[in-house]
Amino acid sequence: MSDNLVAGITVKDYNLSRKTDRWKEKLMGFIMTQQRTPFQWDHNDCVSFATNCIMAMTGIDVVDWLRGKYYDKHTAKQALWGHMGMGLVKTFSKIFEENGFKRTDQINIGDICFVEIQNLDPEASRMFGNVTMAVVVNRSGHIMAPGKNGLEILNKYKLVKAWTL
């Protein structure tokens, strides 16, 4: 089925997109501001980066309950478990489903994914078994996530789960 514009919302195969007008420009603008920002809990870790990308594309803050609640790996884990009683992937799977995001196996620009990758940030990676949250940034399936010294573009990873907004 082709795309249709209904009341300013793009409709594809009867699924409503949560993305706003000019979402690609907003996403790339946000990414440009973060490129050289080093990893920092609750500012430029995988969760804050990916959810800030979601906010840039949709205007929706899916983690207003989490912002300002953690400053290291221990408090991050406590905040996730304390809020939903689940780890990273399960917590965000539930949040994404509640916000109408759709699971996908065919990733595209702007999709949010969990990937298994070695040594992106040793401290954070060990916390969730080398799984990190990232955003798809091009049609070739490259993803971007915070590394120790800033954002990194990655093309070798194992896709765990992905959602389209």
Secondary structure, DSSP 8 states (H G I E B T S, - for coil): ---EEETTEEEETTEE----TTHHHHHHHHHHHHTT----TTTSSHHHHHHHHHHHHHS--TTTTTTTS-SSHHHHHHHHHHHHSS-HHHHHHHHHHHTT-EE-SS--TT-EEEEE-SSSSHHHHHHTTTEEEEEE-STT--EEEEETTEEEEE---EEEEEEE-
